[in-house]
Amino acid sequence: MSNEKITNNSVEQNQIKPYKKDAGYSYTLGAFPTYELIKTRPDKVLKILVDTSFTDRDNLRKLCEEKHIPLEFNNKLIAKISDKENCYVAGIFEKYDCKLNADRPHIVLVNPSNMGNLGTILRTAVGFGIYDIAIILPGADIYNPKTVRSSMGALFRLNFHHYENYDDYRREFNQHEVFTFMLNGENPLTLQDCPKGKLFSLVFGNEATGLDDSYLLVGTSIYIPQSPDVDSLNLTIAVGIGAYIFMNQK
């Protein structure tokens, strides 16, 4: 990250600019993800911006007061940082680092490339009870407002960590049983035949290329049975199916 940073004590209008990846802060655009930010990561919130036409402003103001978070009504500034119309609330938050829990299941995303898909995967993971996500670089920007928005605030409810390569991740969590999702995987994944275990890592490749053949030698390779009329499932769908089945083992 760059040295470009704003703090709770100094959030001036001329400092706030459209999102840049190398900045030390990002935005939630929209009421729902902003509420999630305030409720789950209040210590990371720098300021809440509100459009004067927002109908739930009294409840939002009360919540901000409870959490000691600055709130400002500023239609012009919201329009400056938002890339969509009808954005009535925006949160400015400090980027932060997380550590993954060693005693919980993980989802591992190898080079995810689409910010919308990444956000949807985060939301899906939380929906099925997986709260630890490893991202193998290079990958989509998890802090981009598009990712944050598509996660519907689920980003703030989980732990995530970036790794330069898969080997770095594996060295840190060598007690996890690894399952790689591949079109040419050796084992079908079904509700009846899902491997049993509480400590596992589900590994997925990116949207365009999936996992390369080297991952056939990493843990247990599996595939999701599907109709021959499509070449593959969408990454977000595959993650959803895998997370649901593994988290509902009988």
KENUMAR-691343 format. One record per residue (C-alpha): residue in three letters; x negated, z negated, y negated. Coordinates in steps of 0.02 Angstrom, whole numbers. Example, Ala and Ser with C-alpha at 12.3 -4.5 7.8 and 13.67 -1.06 7.14 Angstrom:
2
{residu=ala; u=-615; w=-390; v=225}
{residu=ser; u=-684; w=-357; v=53}
This chain:
250
{residu=met; u=0; w=0; v=0}
{residu=ser; u=-54; w=25; v=-178}
{residu=asn; u=-71; w=-108; v=-311}
{residu=glu; u=93; w=-51; v=-388}
{residu=lys; u=200; w=-205; v=-369}
{residu=ile; u=337; w=-299; v=-456}
{residu=thr; u=370; w=-484; v=-438}
{residu=asn; u=515; w=-604; v=-457}
{residu=asn; u=444; w=-660; v=-624}
{residu=ser; u=420; w=-484; v=-692}
{residu=val; u=550; w=-354; v=-646}
{residu=glu; u=558; w=-249; v=-803}
{residu=gln; u=659; w=-90; v=-816}
{residu=asn; u=509; w=18; v=-859}
{residu=gln; u=421; w=-40; v=-700}
{residu=ile; u=560; w=15; v=-584}
{residu=lys; u=542; w=196; v=-527}
{residu=pro; u=614; w=307; v=-391}
{residu=tyr; u=547; w=255; v=-221}
{residu=lys; u=366; w=293; v=-176}
{residu=lys; u=292; w=259; v=-5}
{residu=asp; u=134; w=178; v=-75}
{residu=ala; u=229; w=55; v=-185}
{residu=gly; u=241; w=-127; v=-133}
{residu=tyr; u=430; w=-131; v=-150}
{residu=ser; u=582; w=-32; v=-95}
{residu=tyr; u=771; w=-26; v=-120}
{residu=thr; u=934; w=-54; v=-31}
{residu=leu; u=1061; w=72; v=-96}
{residu=gly; u=1241; w=19; v=-70}
{residu=ala; u=1335; w=-143; v=-57}
{residu=phe; u=1328; w=-175; v=131}
{residu=pro; u=1139; w=-161; v=158}
{residu=thr; u=1111; w=-259; v=-2}
{residu=tyr; u=1221; w=-402; v=60}
{residu=glu; u=1123; w=-399; v=224}
{residu=leu; u=960; w=-408; v=127}
{residu=ile; u=1019; w=-558; v=26}
{residu=lys; u=1086; w=-652; v=178}
{residu=thr; u=938; w=-622; v=295}
{residu=arg; u=783; w=-600; v=185}
{residu=pro; u=824; w=-690; v=21}
{residu=asp; u=640; w=-735; v=-4}
{residu=lys; u=596; w=-550; v=-15}
{residu=val; u=727; w=-502; v=-144}
{residu=leu; u=658; w=-467; v=-318}
{residu=lys; u=817; w=-419; v=-407}
{residu=ile; u=994; w=-357; v=-376}
{residu=leu; u=1062; w=-217; v=-484}
{residu=val; u=1250; w=-198; v=-505}
{residu=asp; u=1359; w=-62; v=-579}
{residu=thr; u=1485; w=-131; v=-703}
{residu=ser; u=1626; w=-48; v=-605}
{residu=phe; u=1585; w=-138; v=-443}
{residu=thr; u=1742; w=-232; v=-391}
{residu=asp; u=1662; w=-373; v=-291}
{residu=arg; u=1540; w=-422; v=-427}
{residu=asp; u=1599; w=-603; v=-440}
{residu=asn; u=1565; w=-639; v=-257}
{residu=leu; u=1397; w=-550; v=-268}
{residu=arg; u=1350; w=-649; v=-422}
{residu=lys; u=1395; w=-812; v=-334}
{residu=leu; u=1291; w=-766; v=-182}
{residu=cys; u=1141; w=-723; v=-291}
{residu=glu; u=1157; w=-887; v=-384}
{residu=glu; u=1159; w=-982; v=-219}
{residu=lys; u=1000; w=-892; v=-164}
{residu=his; u=918; w=-903; v=-336}
{residu=ile; u=906; w=-713; v=-348}
{residu=pro; u=908; w=-624; v=-518}
{residu=leu; u=1057; w=-509; v=-545}
{residu=glu; u=1072; w=-374; v=-678}
{residu=phe; u=1213; w=-258; v=-726}
{residu=asn; u=1129; w=-92; v=-758}
{residu=asn; u=1219; w=72; v=-721}
{residu=lys; u=1079; w=179; v=-789}
{residu=leu; u=944; w=101; v=-682}
{residu=ile; u=1046; w=116; v=-523}
{residu=ala; u=1070; w=301; v=-559}
{residu=lys; u=883; w=318; v=-588}
{residu=ile; u=832; w=251; v=-417}
{residu=ser; u=979; w=310; v=-312}
{residu=asp; u=987; w=482; v=-231}
{residu=lys; u=1173; w=473; v=-196}
{residu=glu; u=1330; w=464; v=-301}
{residu=asn; u=1445; w=313; v=-304}
{residu=cys; u=1306; w=187; v=-277}
{residu=tyr; u=1370; w=27; v=-357}
{residu=val; u=1242; w=-99; v=-294}
{residu=ala; u=1054; w=-89; v=-265}
{residu=gly; u=930; w=-220; v=-208}
{residu=ile; u=746; w=-219; v=-251}
{residu=phe; u=643; w=-304; v=-117}
{residu=glu; u=461; w=-335; v=-79}
{residu=lys; u=390; w=-248; v=74}
{residu=tyr; u=334; w=-370; v=208}
{residu=asp; u=244; w=-378; v=375}
{residu=cys; u=315; w=-443; v=539}
{residu=lys; u=250; w=-498; v=707}
{residu=leu; u=338; w=-457; v=869}
{residu=asn; u=397; w=-597; v=983}
{residu=ala; u=299; w=-601; v=1146}
{residu=asp; u=443; w=-678; v=1244}
{residu=arg; u=577; w=-549; v=1203}
{residu=pro; u=607; w=-367; v=1254}
{residu=his; u=539; w=-229; v=1142}
{residu=ile; u=580; w=-51; v=1095}
{residu=val; u=424; w=55; v=1066}
{residu=leu; u=442; w=213; v=961}
{residu=val; u=297; w=335; v=975}
{residu=asn; u=282; w=440; v=815}
{residu=pro; u=465; w=437; v=759}
{residu=ser; u=482; w=575; v=630}
{residu=asn; u=657; w=564; v=556}
{residu=met; u=702; w=423; v=436}
{residu=gly; u=888; w=435; v=469}
{residu=asn; u=862; w=426; v=656}
{residu=leu; u=742; w=280; v=636}
{residu=gly; u=870; w=182; v=537}
{residu=thr; u=1006; w=220; v=664}
{residu=ile; u=892; w=162; v=805}
{residu=leu; u=861; w=-3; v=715}
{residu=arg; u=1049; w=-29; v=697}
{residu=thr; u=1077; w=16; v=880}
{residu=ala; u=940; w=-101; v=940}
{residu=val; u=1014; w=-249; v=848}
{residu=gly; u=1187; w=-200; v=910}
{residu=phe; u=1128; w=-217; v=1090}
{residu=gly; u=1023; w=-374; v=1062}
{residu=ile; u=846; w=-306; v=1047}
{residu=tyr; u=760; w=-378; v=893}
{residu=asp; u=579; w=-320; v=910}
{residu=ile; u=524; w=-142; v=871}
{residu=ala; u=348; w=-71; v=886}
{residu=ile; u=310; w=90; v=793}
{residu=ile; u=160; w=192; v=848}
{residu=leu; u=88; w=287; v=700}
{residu=pro; u=104; w=413; v=626}
{residu=gly; u=289; w=388; v=599}
{residu=ala; u=434; w=393; v=479}
{residu=asp; u=431; w=268; v=336}
{residu=ile; u=532; w=117; v=389}
{residu=tyr; u=546; w=60; v=208}
{residu=asn; u=613; w=222; v=137}
{residu=pro; u=786; w=190; v=63}
{residu=lys; u=855; w=325; v=180}
{residu=thr; u=795; w=225; v=330}
{residu=val; u=859; w=62; v=257}
{residu=arg; u=1029; w=138; v=218}
{residu=ser; u=1051; w=217; v=390}
{residu=ser; u=1006; w=51; v=472}
{residu=met; u=1150; w=-28; v=374}
{residu=gly; u=1038; w=-176; v=340}
{residu=ala; u=990; w=-203; v=523}
{residu=leu; u=809; w=-181; v=467}
{residu=phe; u=816; w=-356; v=393}
{residu=arg; u=878; w=-436; v=554}
{residu=leu; u=735; w=-384; v=667}
{residu=asn; u=547; w=-390; v=682}
{residu=phe; u=443; w=-231; v=675}
{residu=his; u=259; w=-194; v=679}
{residu=his; u=154; w=-37; v=660}
{residu=tyr; u=13; w=7; v=780}
{residu=glu; u=-119; w=141; v=760}
{residu=asn; u=-98; w=190; v=943}
{residu=tyr; u=-5; w=140; v=1101}
{residu=asp; u=-158; w=56; v=1177}
{residu=asp; u=-166; w=-69; v=1034}
{residu=tyr; u=15; w=-117; v=1067}
{residu=arg; u=-13; w=-130; v=1254}
{residu=arg; u=-165; w=-242; v=1236}
{residu=glu; u=-62; w=-364; v=1134}
{residu=phe; u=87; w=-366; v=1252}
{residu=asn; u=15; w=-338; v=1425}
{residu=gln; u=143; w=-454; v=1505}
{residu=his; u=287; w=-336; v=1466}
{residu=glu; u=346; w=-219; v=1603}
{residu=val; u=340; w=-44; v=1528}
{residu=phe; u=471; w=92; v=1552}
{residu=thr; u=439; w=263; v=1477}
{residu=phe; u=587; w=377; v=1443}
{residu=met; u=540; w=556; v=1487}
{residu=leu; u=631; w=716; v=1536}
{residu=asn; u=513; w=730; v=1685}
{residu=gly; u=521; w=545; v=1727}
{residu=glu; u=518; w=498; v=1910}
{residu=asn; u=661; w=373; v=1917}
{residu=pro; u=843; w=397; v=1863}
{residu=leu; u=918; w=262; v=1752}
{residu=thr; u=1091; w=204; v=1803}
{residu=leu; u=1189; w=43; v=1787}
{residu=gln; u=1172; w=16; v=1974}
{residu=asp; u=986; w=53; v=1986}
{residu=cys; u=919; w=-18; v=1823}
{residu=pro; u=760; w=-120; v=1854}
{residu=lys; u=788; w=-306; v=1839}
{residu=gly; u=685; w=-409; v=1720}
{residu=lys; u=694; w=-499; v=1553}
{residu=leu; u=525; w=-452; v=1480}
{residu=phe; u=512; w=-265; v=1459}
{residu=ser; u=461; w=-128; v=1337}
{residu=leu; u=565; w=31; v=1324}
{residu=val; u=453; w=173; v=1261}
{residu=phe; u=522; w=330; v=1178}
{residu=gly; u=438; w=483; v=1105}
{residu=asn; u=484; w=574; v=945}
{residu=glu; u=630; w=690; v=916}
{residu=ala; u=536; w=854; v=939}
{residu=thr; u=411; w=827; v=1079}
{residu=gly; u=457; w=666; v=1168}
{residu=leu; u=316; w=580; v=1262}
{residu=asp; u=170; w=683; v=1328}
{residu=asp; u=127; w=684; v=1513}
{residu=ser; u=-2; w=546; v=1492}
{residu=tyr; u=143; w=424; v=1482}
{residu=leu; u=188; w=464; v=1663}
{residu=leu; u=42; w=350; v=1705}
{residu=val; u=101; w=210; v=1590}
{residu=gly; u=216; w=89; v=1679}
{residu=thr; u=371; w=163; v=1760}
{residu=ser; u=434; w=332; v=1700}
{residu=ile; u=622; w=352; v=1699}
{residu=tyr; u=748; w=483; v=1647}
{residu=ile; u=931; w=477; v=1596}
{residu=pro; u=1035; w=588; v=1710}
{residu=gln; u=1126; w=721; v=1609}
{residu=ser; u=1217; w=886; v=1621}
{residu=pro; u=1105; w=1040; v=1644}
{residu=asp; u=1199; w=1122; v=1500}
{residu=val; u=1091; w=1035; v=1369}
{residu=asp; u=902; w=1026; v=1365}
{residu=ser; u=891; w=844; v=1309}
{residu=leu; u=984; w=701; v=1229}
{residu=asn; u=964; w=654; v=1047}
{residu=leu; u=833; w=517; v=1027}
{residu=thr; u=956; w=394; v=950}
{residu=ile; u=1077; w=421; v=1095}
{residu=ala; u=939; w=399; v=1223}
{residu=val; u=884; w=236; v=1142}
{residu=gly; u=1064; w=175; v=1139}
{residu=ile; u=1091; w=213; v=1323}
{residu=gly; u=925; w=134; v=1373}
{residu=ala; u=952; w=-22; v=1269}
{residu=tyr; u=1130; w=-46; v=1332}
{residu=ile; u=1086; w=-26; v=1516}
{residu=phe; u=932; w=-135; v=1512}
{residu=met; u=1019; w=-271; v=1412}
{residu=asn; u=1167; w=-272; v=1532}
{residu=gln; u=1076; w=-285; v=1697}
{residu=lys; u=1180; w=-359; v=1837}
